[in-house]
Amino acid sequence: MVSEKVTVINKAGFHMRPASLFVQAMAKYKSAINIVYNGKNIDGKSIMNVMAACMKQGAEIEIQCTGEDEQAMLAEAAGLVKSGLGEA
């Protein structure tokens, strides 16, 4: 397992569009992705779980990836969040 802590920077947080962008990007990987936020584990491949977590601007999250392509998955996931998910 690999993990990285990142901060959500886009003003609206993980609302529908950025959550969809994130989940679609993660779907191409074989590894599992878990987002830890407010003590909860969120399936990073589930649009409903990502949106239901209500991750807002300034939220510190930990992205955890486990599997055969975990390094590449983590790099892309962290990069998306750091870039503002196309909105910052």
Secondary structure, DSSP 8 states (H G I E B T S, - for coil): -EEEEEE--STT-S-HHHHHHHHHHHTT-SSEEEEEETTEEEETT-HHHHHHTT--TT-EEEEEEESTTHHHHHHHHHHHHHTTTTT-
